[in-house]
Amino acid sequence: MRRASLIVLLSIVAVAVVAALTTAGLLAAPPAQEQPAPADMLGLSPIDSSGDWERIQATGVLTIGTSAFSPPFAFYDPAFEIDGFDVALMQAVADKLGLELAVVDYAFEGLPAALQLGNIDAIAAALTETAERAKVVDFSMPYYLSAEAILAPATSPIDDIDLYKQDFTNLRVGVQRGTIYELWVKQFLIDSGRMPAANLQGFAKEADIVQALQQGRVDLGLMDLLPAQEYLRDGGLKSVGEAQLAQQYAIAVRKGSSLLPYLNLALTQVKQDGTYDALVQKYLSADEQPVPPTPVPPAPACLDSMAYVADLTYDDTLAIPFVPAGQPFVKSWRVLNNGTCTWKKGYALTYVALPGIPAASQMGGVPLVLTADVAPGQTADLALNLVAPVQPGQYTGTWQMTDAAGQPFGQRIWVRIQVPMGPQPVIPTPTPAQGINFTADRTTIRAGECVNFRWDVTNVMAVFFYRDGQDFRQHGVAGQSGQRECPPRSTTYYLHVDKRDGTSVVSAIPIYVQADPDAPVIQYFTANPPRLSTGQCTTIAWQVIGQVTGVTVKRDGRNWWDGAPASGTQQDCISRAGTYTYEIEARGPGGKTKQTLTVIVGSQPAPTPTPTPFTPAPVPAVIDYFDVQPSEINPGDCVNASWSVGAGVTRV
C-alpha cells in the first residue's frame, strides 16, 4: 500500500532544544517565552494560561478536545471509543510527558470556545494553522502537511489548470470519498455555482479514479501527490496541476500557554523514536485521507459551550439498553451550560446526521427547543421523545446543541440502544385472483441478495409492477414476464392489473430483508428518464454511503462500470429497443448491498400526447400483514401490534 503524501515539519529550533535538554530529561523543558497576555476581545475574564503546565502536572491529566467524526484523524471505533491519528499522536505525547490523556468530543465549531473557557487544555482535531486563528490561539509545530495532484487523461486538451479560475461547468471531477478534495470541490466549486453537483464523482479508492480517467468517464482527478506520481509512471495520464490546496495541521493551545514548549518537545521525541512513523503507517495510508475542518466563524459577543453531566434514562455507560422494535421511549440527559452566554429561546438540541450512519439512528427524534433560559453555570435536563427502529441491530444517534442561528457548540451527546431480534413479521401468502398468477421465488433474503418475480396475466387492459413509494403508472410491464429485484431493505412489491371490465386488482408480495447494519447503504439508484426511444440517452445516478470498498454497476447481468464511484452519474445511449435491467452492487467490510432498476426503450419516439385528465381506476386497499405478539397475556401485561398496508389505503 502506498503511503499518503506526508511531510513532517519539525523546526530546527525544536531539535536544538531537545539536544540541549537531553541530559536534563523532558521535565526540564524551558518555560514558555514571556509575552503579554492578549487583549480579551470578548470582554471576558481572561484565563491565566501561564500556569497551564503546572496545573496539568498537578492533576496528572492532559485534556484535549477533538471532533470525532473526521476519520482518519478522529473517529469512533466499533467499541464506541474515540480513535484516530490525532488521538493516538496525543496519547504518545501524553506518555512522553508522564500524563494520562482525556479526550472530549465536541462539535468542531465549539472547540475554540471550549479552549478559551478552560474546559480543555488543547485542540487536536485536524486543525489547519491559519494567520486568522493564530490571533487567538498558539499553535504547536506543524505535524502534517499535504499536497495534491490534478490528473487528466494523456489525450486531454487540458494541459494546465488553476482550481480557483478554471470553468468547471462541463468538467467531470473524480475524488476519493471523505477526503479534503471532496470537501473542497463541494464548498468552492459546487456551492459557489462554478460546477454542477452531478459533475462530482466520489470513488471508494484512488485506483478507481485512475480507471475512470483512463476510460474517459471523468475529465479530472484530484488525489494526494505521492500516489499520483506513481500512477503517472504507469502511463496514460498526465499532471495538469499540483500543490494548490496545501495545508498544515497543528495542535492549538491558549495564547501564552506554558504547555506549548512541552508539547513541541514531546512531538519532537515522538518523531525521533519512530512512534510517529508507526502511527502514519497505521492511520494515514493512501486510501485514508484527512477530512479538513469546517471554517471557524467570527467570534461571538460571548462564548457558548455545553458539557455532558449524566444520563438520566437509558444509560449506556456499562451496557447498551435493549428497546423492543417500534417502541416509543424517552432519552434524558443532564447537561451544564459551561459557557458565558445564556441559552435562550431558539437554542435547541439537534440531531447530527453523520456519513455512514443509517437514517434510522435518528429514531424519529426532532429538534428539542428550549422553553426556559439556562444561565451560565446552570444545568438543564433534556428529554427526547424517540421510537426504536423496526429492524434489529445497534443504533447510535448523535445530538448537539445549537444557538438561535443554528451554530453548533459544546460536547456532543448520544443515545445508544440495541433493538433485539423479535418475532419476524408474518409474511402472508398472497391470495391468487382469477386469471392472475404473481409469485416470488422467496420472500425472506439477506441484504445484498435478490428475488425473482414472475407473473402471468391474460385478457386484461394493462399490467404494472412496482414497489413501495413508486407511482404504478410509470411501471407498465408485459402480461407474461418477470423481473429480478435486489431490495436493500424490507419492501413490498405490487402487481396492479386493470381488467377489461373497468375494475382493478392489486396483488402484494412483501419481501423481508435481514439487514446487515455494517453493509454499505444505497441512498438512491435512479434512471432519468426511465422510458425513452432508440437513440436517446438515459442518465443513471446513484449514491452509496457507509464503508465502501467497491461499487459495480451492471446492465443486463454484464459489468457496465466496475470500479464505479460511490456517488456518480453516467449516461447510457441505447440503440436497440427492449427492456434493460441495471443493477448496482456496493461492497464494504460489513457485506454487500444490491439494488436494481429497469429502463424501457421503445422502437420509435412516442407521439406527444394530448393532455387529458387522468381518472385512475379505484385501487383496492391491501393489508400486507397484521400481527399481535404475544397472543396470550396476563392482566396488566401489554402486547405489541404491528401492521403494514399498501396500495389504495386512505385511512387506517
C-alpha positions in Angstrom: 0.0 0.0 0.0 1.3 3.4 -0.9 1.8 5.9 1.8 -0.1 9.2 1.6 1.9 12.3 0.7 3.1 13.4 4.1 5.7 16.0 5.0 6.6 16.4 8.7 7.6 19.9 9.6 10.0 19.9 12.6 11.7 23.2 13.3 15.4 23.3 13.8 14.9 25.3 16.9 12.9 22.4 18.5 15.5 19.9 17.6 18.2 22.1 19.2 16.1 22.3 22.3 15.9 18.5 22.5 19.7 18.2 22.2 20.2 20.8 24.9 17.8 19.2 27.3 18.6 15.5 26.8 20.5 15.1 30.0 18.0 17.0 32.0 15.0 14.9 30.8 11.7 16.0 29.5 10.5 17.7 32.6 13.4 20.2 32.3 11.9 21.7 29.2 12.1 25.5 29.1 9.3 27.6 30.4 7.1 29.4 27.9 8.5 32.6 26.5 7.3 35.6 28.4 4.8 37.6 26.5 1.9 39.9 27.4 -1.5 38.3 27.7 -3.6 39.2 24.6 -6.4 41.7 25.0 -9.7 39.9 25.8 -11.7 40.6 22.7 -14.9 39.2 24.2 -14.9 41.2 27.4 -14.4 38.0 29.5 -12.2 37.4 32.5 -9.0 36.1 30.9 -7.7 32.7 31.9 -4.1 32.8 33.2 -2.6 30.4 30.7 0.9 30.9 32.1 0.1 28.4 34.8 -1.3 25.7 32.4 1.7 23.3 32.7 1.8 23.5 36.5 -1.9 22.8 36.7 -1.7 19.9 34.3 1.3 18.4 36.2 -0.7 18.7 39.5 -3.7 16.8 38.1 -1.7 14.4 36.0 -4.2 14.6 33.2 -3.9 16.3 29.8 -7.4 17.0 28.4 -7.7 17.5 24.7 -10.8 18.4 22.6 -11.4 16.8 19.2 -14.3 16.3 16.8 -14.6 12.6 16.5 -16.2 12.5 13.1 -13.2 13.3 10.9 -11.5 10.0 10.1 -8.7 9.0 9.9 -7.8 11.8 12.4 -10.6 11.2 14.9 -13.5 8.7 14.8 -15.4 6.3 17.0 -14.2 2.7 16.7 -16.6 -0.3 16.8 -16.4 -0.3 20.6 -17.5 3.4 20.5 -14.1 4.5 21.8 -12.5 7.6 20.2 -9.6 6.6 17.9 -7.6 8.1 15.1 -4.3 9.6 14.2 -4.7 12.8 16.3 -5.9 10.8 19.3 -3.0 8.3 19.0 -0.5 11.0 18.5 -1.7 12.9 21.6 -1.6 9.6 23.6 2.1 9.3 22.6 2.7 12.9 23.6 1.0 12.4 27.0 3.1 9.3 27.5 6.2 11.3 26.9 5.0 13.9 29.4 4.1 11.3 32.0 0.4 12.2 31.9 -2.9 10.5 31.4 -4.9 11.6 28.4 -8.5 12.6 28.5 -10.3 13.0 25.1 -13.5 15.0 24.9 -15.7 15.0 21.7 -17.0 18.4 20.7 -18.8 19.9 17.7 -15.9 21.2 15.7 -17.3 24.7 15.8 -17.4 24.6 19.6 -13.7 23.7 20.1 -12.3 27.3 20.2 -14.8 28.3 22.9 -14.0 25.2 25.0 -10.3 26.1 24.8 -10.8 29.7 25.7 -13.1 28.8 28.6 -10.6 26.4 30.1 -12.7 23.3 29.5 -9.8 21.6 27.6 -6.1 22.1 27.5 -5.5 21.8 23.8 -7.3 21.2 20.5 -6.2 18.2 18.3 -8.8 18.0 15.5 -7.1 18.1 12.1 -6.9 21.9 12.7 -5.4 23.9 9.9 -2.9 26.5 11.1 -4.0 29.9 9.7 -3.0 33.5 10.4 -6.5 34.3 11.5 -6.6 31.5 14.1 -3.1 32.4 15.3 -4.5 35.7 16.5 -6.5 33.9 19.3 -4.5 30.7 19.9 -0.9 29.5 19.8 0.0 26.6 17.5 2.4 23.8 18.1 4.9 22.9 15.4 3.0 21.5 12.4 2.7 17.8 12.3 1.0 17.2 9.0 1.3 18.8 5.5 -0.5 17.5 2.4 -0.2 18.4 -1.3 -2.4 17.3 -4.2 -2.0 16.5 -7.8 -4.6 17.1 -10.6 -4.6 14.3 -13.2 -6.2 14.2 -16.6 -6.1 11.6 -19.5 -2.9 11.9 -21.6 -5.1 12.8 -24.6 -7.0 15.6 -22.8 -6.8 19.1 -24.3 -6.2 20.5 -20.8 -2.5 21.0 -20.1 -2.7 23.3 -17.1 -5.4 24.1 -14.7 -6.0 26.7 -12.0 -8.5 25.3 -9.5 -9.5 28.9 -8.5 -10.1 30.2 -12.0 -11.0 27.3 -14.2 -14.5 27.0 -15.7 -15.8 23.6 -14.4 -19.3 23.8 -16.0 -18.6 21.0 -18.4 -15.9 19.1 -16.5 -16.4 15.9 -14.5 -14.2 15.7 -11.5 -13.3 12.4 -9.7 -12.3 12.4 -6.0 -12.0 9.9 -3.2 -14.9 10.0 -0.8 -14.4 11.5 2.6 -11.2 13.4 1.6 -10.1 17.0 1.7 -10.6 17.1 -2.1 -14.3 16.0 -2.0 -15.0 18.7 0.6 -13.1 21.4 -1.3 -15.0 20.6 -4.6 -18.3 20.8 -2.7 -17.5 24.0 -0.9 -15.6 26.0 -3.6 -17.0 24.7 -6.9 -20.5 23.3 -6.3 -21.7 25.6 -3.5 -20.4 28.7 -5.4 -22.2 27.6 -8.6 -19.0 27.0 -10.6 -19.7 23.3 -11.2 -23.0 21.3 -11.3 -23.3 18.8 -8.4 -23.8 16.0 -10.9 -20.3 16.5 -12.2 -18.7 15.4 -8.9 -17.9 11.7 -8.9 -16.9 10.2 -5.5 -14.9 7.0 -5.7 -14.1 4.4 -3.0 -10.4 4.4 -3.8 -7.8 6.2 -5.9 -7.3 3.3 -8.2 -10.9 3.7 -9.3 -10.3 7.4 -10.1 -7.4 6.4 -12.4 -9.5 3.7 -14.1 -12.3 6.3 -14.7 -9.8 8.7 -16.2 -8.4 6.1 -18.5 -11.9 5.1 -19.6 -12.9 8.7 -20.2 -15.7 8.7 -17.6 -14.2 11.7 -15.8 -12.1 14.6 -17.0 -10.1 15.4 -14.0 -8.9 13.5 -10.8 -7.8 15.1 -7.6 -5.7 13.0 -5.2 -2.6 13.0 -3.0 0.6 13.9 -4.7 2.8 10.8 -3.9 0.3 8.2 -5.1 -0.5 10.4 -8.1 3.2 10.4 -9.1 3.2 6.6 -9.0 0.1 6.4 -11.3 1.8 8.8 -13.7 4.7 6.4 -14.1 2.2 3.7 -15.4 1.3 5.9 -18.4 -2.0 7.0 -19.9 -2.3 10.0 -17.6 -0.7 13.5 -17.2 -0.5 16.0 -14.4 -2.2 19.3 -15.1 -1.6 20.9 -11.7 0.0 20.4 -8.3 0.1 21.8 -4.7 -2.7 24.4 -5.0 -4.5 23.2 -1.8 -1.6 22.5 0.5 -2.4 22.9 4.2 -0.7 22.0 7.5 -2.2 20.8 10.8 -1.1 21.7 14.3 -2.2 21.5 17.9 -3.8 24.6 19.4 -3.4 25.9 22.9 -4.4 29.1 24.7 -2.4 32.2 23.9 0.7 32.3 26.1 0.1 28.8 27.4 3.1 27.3 29.4 2.1 23.9 27.9 3.3 24.8 24.4 7.1 24.1 24.7 6.4 20.8 26.4 4.1 19.8 23.5 6.7 20.7 21.0 9.4 18.8 22.8 7.2 15.7 23.1 6.2 15.9 19.4 9.9 16.0 18.5 10.7 13.0 20.7 7.8 11.1 19.2 9.2 11.7 15.8 12.7 10.7 16.7 11.9 7.4 18.4 9.9 6.1 15.4 6.4 6.3 17.1 5.3 8.9 14.6 6.2 6.8 11.6 4.3 3.9 13.1 1.2 6.0 13.5 1.4 7.3 10.0 1.6 3.8 8.7 -1.4 2.7 10.8 -3.7 5.7 10.2 -2.6 7.8 7.2 -2.4 5.3 4.3 -3.1 6.3 0.7 -6.6 5.0 1.0 -7.4 7.2 4.0 -7.0 10.9 3.6 -7.7 13.7 6.1 -11.0 15.5 6.3 -10.4 19.2 6.8 -12.4 21.0 9.4 -15.2 23.5 8.8 -14.0 27.1 8.9 -14.3 28.7 12.3 -17.0 31.5 12.3 -16.2 35.0 13.7 -16.0 35.3 17.4 -19.4 36.0 19.1 -20.2 38.5 21.8 -20.0 35.7 24.4 -19.0 32.1 24.3 -21.4 29.2 24.0 -20.4 25.8 25.5 -22.1 22.8 26.9 -20.8 19.9 28.9 -22.4 16.5 29.5 -23.2 15.7 33.1 -25.1 12.4 33.2 -27.5 10.1 31.5 -30.9 10.2 33.3 -32.5 7.4 31.4 -31.3 4.6 29.1 -27.7 4.9 30.4 -25.3 3.0 28.1 -22.2 3.5 30.3 -22.0 -0.1 31.4 -24.3 -1.9 29.0 -26.3 -0.9 25.9 -30.0 -0.8 26.8 -32.5 -3.1 24.9 -35.6 -1.4 23.4 -38.1 -3.5 21.5 -38.6 -2.7 17.9 -41.1 0.2 17.3 -41.4 1.0 21.0 -41.6 4.7 22.0 -39.1 5.7 24.7 -37.7 8.9 26.3 -34.0 9.5 26.5 -32.9 12.1 29.0 -29.6 13.8 29.8 -28.4 16.4 32.3 -26.1 18.9 30.7 -24.2 22.0 32.0 -24.0 25.5 30.5 -20.3 26.0 31.0 -20.1 28.9 28.6 -20.6 32.6 29.1 -23.8 33.0 27.0 -27.3 32.4 28.4 -29.1 29.8 26.4 -32.3 31.5 25.3 -35.3 30.9 23.1 -34.2 29.5 19.8 -31.4 27.3 21.3 -32.1 23.7 20.6 -30.7 20.1 20.9 -30.5 18.9 17.3 -29.7 15.6 15.5 -26.3 15.3 13.8 -26.6 13.4 10.5 -23.2 11.7 10.1 -21.8 10.0 7.0 -22.3 6.2 7.1 -24.8 6.3 9.9 -28.2 5.0 8.9 -31.1 7.4 8.9 -32.9 5.2 11.4 -30.4 6.2 14.1 -32.4 9.5 14.5 -35.2 7.3 15.9 -37.9 9.8 15.0 -36.4 12.5 17.1 -37.0 16.1 16.3 -35.1 19.2 17.5 -35.7 19.9 21.1 -36.2 23.7 21.5 -35.5 25.1 25.0 -38.6 26.5 26.7 -36.7 28.3 29.5 -33.4 30.3 29.8 -30.4 28.4 31.1 -27.8 30.8 32.6 -24.0 30.1 32.7 -23.3 27.6 35.4 -26.8 26.2 35.5 -27.7 22.6 34.5 -30.6 21.6 32.3 -32.4 18.3 31.9 -33.1 17.5 28.2 -35.7 14.8 27.3 -36.2 13.5 23.8 -39.2 11.5 22.6 -37.9 8.7 20.4 -39.1 5.5 18.8 -36.9 2.4 18.4 -36.2 1.4 14.8 -38.1 -1.6 13.5 -35.1 -3.5 12.2 -33.0 -5.4 14.8 -29.5 -4.1 15.4 -27.5 -1.5 17.4 -28.2 2.2 16.8 -26.4 5.3 17.9 -27.9 8.7 17.4 -25.7 11.8 18.0 -27.1 15.1 19.2 -25.6 18.5 19.8 -26.7 22.0 21.0 -27.2 24.8 18.5 -27.7 28.5 19.1 -30.5 30.6 17.8 -28.7 31.0 14.5 -28.2 27.2 14.1 -24.5 27.3 15.0 -23.5 24.1 16.9 -21.4 24.2 20.1 -20.3 22.2 23.0 -19.9 18.5 23.6 -21.8 16.0 21.5 -24.1 13.6 23.3 -25.6 10.4 22.1 -28.4 7.8 22.6 -27.3 4.2 22.0 -29.8 1.3 22.1 -30.0 -2.3 20.9 -33.1 -3.4 19.1 -33.4 -7.2 19.8 -34.4 -9.8 17.3 -38.1 -10.2 17.8 -40.7 -12.3 16.0 -40.3 -12.0 12.3 -43.2 -10.2 10.7 -45.7 -12.7 9.3 -45.4 -12.6 5.5 -48.8 -13.6 4.2 -49.2 -15.9 1.2 -50.9 -13.8 -1.5 -54.3 -15.0 -2.4 -54.3 -15.5 -6.2 -57.0 -13.7 -8.1 -58.7 -15.4 -11.0 -56.6 -15.1 -14.2 -53.6 -13.6 -12.2 -50.6 -15.5 -11.2 -48.0 -13.4 -9.3 -45.1 -15.2 -7.5 -41.6 -14.7 -6.0 -39.0 -17.4 -5.6 -38.5 -16.4 -1.9 -39.8 -13.8 0.5 -37.0 -13.6 3.1 -33.5 -12.7 2.0 -30.3 -11.2 3.4 -29.1 -7.8 2.4 -27.4 -8.0 -0.9 -29.4 -10.9 -2.2 -32.0 -10.8 -4.9 -35.6 -12.0 -5.6 -37.0 -13.3 -8.9 -40.6 -12.2 -9.5 -42.8 -13.9 -12.1 -46.4 -13.0 -13.3 -48.8 -14.4 -15.8 -51.8 -12.3 -16.6 -54.2 -12.7 -19.5 -57.2 -10.9 -21.0 -56.6 -7.6 -19.3 -56.1 -3.9 -20.3 -52.8 -3.1 -18.5 -50.3 -4.5 -16.0 -48.0 -2.6 -13.7 -45.2 -4.0 -11.5 -43.8 -1.6 -8.8 -42.6 -1.3 -5.2 -43.5 0.8 -2.2 -43.2 4.5 -2.9 -43.4 4.3 -6.7 -46.1 5.6 -9.0 -47.5 2.4 -10.6 -48.5 4.3 -13.8 -44.8 4.7 -14.6 -44.0 1.0 -14.4 -46.1 -0.8 -17.0 -45.0 -4.3 -17.9 -46.0 -7.2 -20.3 -48.7 -9.6 -19.1 -46.4 -12.6 -19.1 -43.0 -11.6 -17.8 -40.7 -11.4 -14.7 -38.2 -9.2 -13.0 -35.2 -9.5 -10.7 -35.2 -7.2 -7.7 -32.5 -6.7 -5.0 -34.2 -4.6 -2.3 -31.8 -3.1 0.2 -34.4 -3.1 2.9 -37.8 -4.8 3.6 -40.1 -3.8 0.8 -43.5 -4.7 -0.6 -43.9 -5.3 -4.3 -47.2 -5.0 -6.2 -48.8 -6.2 -9.4 -51.5 -3.8 -10.4 -53.9 -5.2 -13.1 -56.5 -3.1 -14.9 -59.2 -5.5 -16.1 -61.4 -5.1 -19.2 -64.5 -4.6 -17.1 -63.0 -1.4 -15.7 -62.1 -2.8 -12.3 -58.6 -3.2 -10.9 -56.8 -5.9 -8.8 -53.7 -5.3 -6.8 -51.6 -8.3 -5.5 -48.8 -7.7 -3.0 -45.8 -9.7 -2.0 -43.8 -8.3 0.9 -40.0 -9.1 0.9 -38.4 -9.3 4.3 -34.7 -8.3 4.2 -32.5 -9.3 7.1 -30.3 -6.2 7.1 -26.6 -6.1 7.8 -26.2 -2.8 9.7 -22.5 -2.6 8.7 -23.0 -3.1 4.9 -23.0 0.0 2.6 -26.3 1.8 2.2 -27.6 2.7 -1.3 -29.2 6.0 -0.8 -30.6 6.1 -4.3 -30.3 4.4 -7.7 -32.3 6.1 -10.5 -32.7 6.3 -14.3 -33.8 9.6 -15.8 -35.8 9.1 -17.9 -36.9 5.5 -17.2 -38.6 5.4 -20.6 -37.1 6.5 -23.9 -36.8 5.8 -27.6 -34.0 4.2 -29.5 -31.0 6.6 -30.0 -31.9 8.6 -26.9 -29.9 8.6 -23.6 -30.8 8.0 -20.0 -28.8 9.2 -17.0 -28.1 6.6 -14.4 -27.4 8.2 -11.0 -26.5 6.7 -7.6 -25.2 7.4 -4.2 -23.8 4.9 -1.7 -22.8 5.8 1.9 -21.1 3.9 4.7 -17.9 2.0 4.5 -17.5 1.3 0.8 -14.6 -0.6 -0.8 -16.1 -1.1 -4.3 -19.0 -0.4 -6.5 -20.1 -2.2 -9.7 -22.9 -1.2 -12.0 -24.3 -3.8 -14.3 -26.6 -3.8 -17.3 -28.5 -7.0 -18.1 -26.1 -9.0 -15.9 -22.9 -7.7 -17.5 -20.5 -5.2 -16.0 -21.3 -1.7 -17.2 -18.9 0.1 -14.8 -16.7 -1.9 -12.5 -14.9 0.3 -10.0 -17.6 2.9 -10.2 -17.6 5.9 -7.8 -19.7 5.6 -4.6 -21.7 8.6 -5.8 -21.9 9.4 -9.5 -23.8 9.7 -12.8 -23.3 8.2 -16.2 -25.3 8.5 -19.5 -26.2 5.4 -21.4 -27.4 5.9 -25.0 -29.2 2.8 -26.2 -29.7 2.0 -29.9 -31.9 -1.1 -29.6 -35.5 -1.4 -28.3 -36.1 -3.5 -25.3 -36.3 -3.7 -21.5 -32.9 -3.2 -19.8 -32.2 -4.1 -16.1 -29.5 -2.1 -14.3 -28.1 -3.4 -11.0 -25.8 -1.7 -8.6 -23.7 -3.7 -6.1 -21.9 -1.9 -3.3 -19.3 -3.8 -1.3 -17.7 -3.0 2.1 -16.2 -4.7 5.1 -19.6 -5.3 6.5 -21.1 -7.0 3.5 -22.6 -6.0 0.2 -25.9 -4.4 -0.9 -27.7 -4.5 -4.2 -30.4 -2.7 -6.0 -32.0 -2.8 -9.4 -33.9 -0.6 -11.8 -35.5 -1.0 -15.2 -35.3 1.1 -18.3 -37.7 0.6 -21.2 -36.6 1.6 -24.7 -39.2 1.9 -27.4 -38.6 1.4 -31.1 -39.6 4.9 -32.1 -40.4 8.2 -30.5 -43.9 8.2 -29.0 -46.3 10.9 -30.2 -46.7 13.9 -27.9 -49.9 13.0 -26.0 -52.8 15.5 -25.7 -53.1 16.3 -22.0 -56.3 14.8 -20.6 -57.5 14.5 -17.0 -56.4 11.2 -15.6 -59.1 9.3 -13.7 -57.5 6.2 -12.2 -59.5 3.1 -11.6 -60.3 2.5 -7.9 -57.4 0.8 -6.2 -58.4 -1.7 -3.5 -56.8 -1.5 -0.1 -54.1 -4.0 0.6 -53.1 -5.2 4.1 -49.6 -6.6 3.9 -49.7 -8.1 7.4 -51.2 -7.5 10.8 -49.6 -9.2 13.8 -50.0 -9.1 17.6 -47.3 -10.5 19.9 -47.7 -12.3 22.3 -51.1 -13.8 21.6 -51.7 -14.6 25.3 -51.0 -12.3 28.3 -51.9 -11.9 31.9 -54.0 -9.0 33.2 -51.9 -5.8 33.2 -49.4 -7.0 30.6 -49.0 -5.4 27.2 -48.9 -6.6 23.6 -47.1 -5.2 20.5 -49.3 -4.8 17.5 -47.6 -4.4 14.1 -49.0 -3.9 10.6 -48.3 -2.8 7.1 -50.7 -1.6 4.5 -50.1 -0.9 0.8 -51.9 0.5 -2.2 -55.3 2.0 -2.1 -55.2 3.0 1.6 -56.6 6.4 2.6 -57.2 5.7 6.3 -56.2 3.2 8.9 
